[in-house]
């Protein structure tokens, strides 16, 4: 399995414990956090009749996991970082969550294990040559649905990020995806694009995508 920044970046207790504070403690950070959670739950509620079990991959510090549990779903949270998993368990009642340390490129679950996979703030860290393989693994373990976030380089935030990348270089190893490239990757992974929900129109670069097997 090829290495990329995000594989090692969060294998650190200090980084894991500071993750939410660094990203979501400011006013804008809290606003984005709210929008992401709201958009995910709204998508899931549209299909709640056939979604009970969810894999949160990667779960990070559990911010999405917690809102999924609060919304009544049965959740397994998974991450390549044991440090992130340890943080994600905090504040969750014992028995409410099952946690698995694993790699998204080789998921340790049987075929059709979950009604849905939720994957937020992941694809932007994954090099394009690895994304289709990960999508194939997600398709294998979900019964039907995948809710996943992508990053649009044509948004205002994406445009600004692109300028900064040209100035500083791609130090953060960030990989946005154009709509046409997204369609091509989904075709290769044999997944259907059902819906696209930008969290803040054309301003924010994050958009949530509902996929189906």
Secondary structure as the mmCIF struct_conf table of DSSP 4:
data_model
#
loop_
_struct_conf.conf_type_id
_struct_conf.id
_struct_conf.beg_label_comp_id
_struct_conf.beg_label_asym_id
_struct_conf.beg_label_seq_id
_struct_conf.end_label_comp_id
_struct_conf.end_label_asym_id
_struct_conf.end_label_seq_id
HELX_RH_AL_P HELX_RH_AL_P1 UNK A 5 UNK A 9
TURN_TY1_P TURN_TY1_P1 UNK A 10 UNK A 10
BEND BEND1 UNK A 12 UNK A 12
HELX_RH_AL_P HELX_RH_AL_P2 UNK A 13 UNK A 24
BEND BEND2 UNK A 25 UNK A 26
HELX_RH_AL_P HELX_RH_AL_P3 UNK A 27 UNK A 45
TURN_TY1_P TURN_TY1_P2 UNK A 46 UNK A 47
HELX_RH_3T_P HELX_RH_3T_P1 UNK A 48 UNK A 50
STRN STRN1 UNK A 53 UNK A 57
BEND BEND3 UNK A 58 UNK A 58
TURN_TY1_P TURN_TY1_P3 UNK A 60 UNK A 61
BEND BEND4 UNK A 62 UNK A 62
HELX_RH_AL_P HELX_RH_AL_P4 UNK A 63 UNK A 70
TURN_TY1_P TURN_TY1_P4 UNK A 71 UNK A 72
STRN STRN2 UNK A 74 UNK A 79
BEND BEND5 UNK A 80 UNK A 80
HELX_RH_AL_P HELX_RH_AL_P5 UNK A 82 UNK A 88
TURN_TY1_P TURN_TY1_P5 UNK A 89 UNK A 91
BEND BEND6 UNK A 92 UNK A 92
TURN_TY1_P TURN_TY1_P6 UNK A 94 UNK A 95
BEND BEND7 UNK A 96 UNK A 96
STRN STRN3 UNK A 97 UNK A 101
STRN STRN4 UNK A 103 UNK A 103
TURN_TY1_P TURN_TY1_P7 UNK A 104 UNK A 105
STRN STRN5 UNK A 106 UNK A 106
BEND BEND8 UNK A 109 UNK A 109
TURN_TY1_P TURN_TY1_P8 UNK A 111 UNK A 112
STRN STRN6 UNK A 114 UNK A 119
BEND BEND9 UNK A 121 UNK A 121
HELX_RH_3T_P HELX_RH_3T_P2 UNK A 123 UNK A 125
BEND BEND10 UNK A 126 UNK A 126
HELX_RH_AL_P HELX_RH_AL_P6 UNK A 128 UNK A 141
STRN STRN7 UNK A 142 UNK A 151
TURN_TY1_P TURN_TY1_P9 UNK A 153 UNK A 154
BEND BEND11 UNK A 155 UNK A 155
HELX_RH_AL_P HELX_RH_AL_P7 UNK A 156 UNK A 168
BEND BEND12 UNK A 170 UNK A 170
TURN_TY1_P TURN_TY1_P10 UNK A 171 UNK A 172
HELX_RH_AL_P HELX_RH_AL_P8 UNK A 179 UNK A 188
TURN_TY1_P TURN_TY1_P11 UNK A 189 UNK A 190
STRN STRN8 UNK A 192 UNK A 198
BEND BEND13 UNK A 199 UNK A 200
TURN_TY1_P TURN_TY1_P12 UNK A 201 UNK A 203
BEND BEND14 UNK A 204 UNK A 205
STRN STRN9 UNK A 206 UNK A 212
#
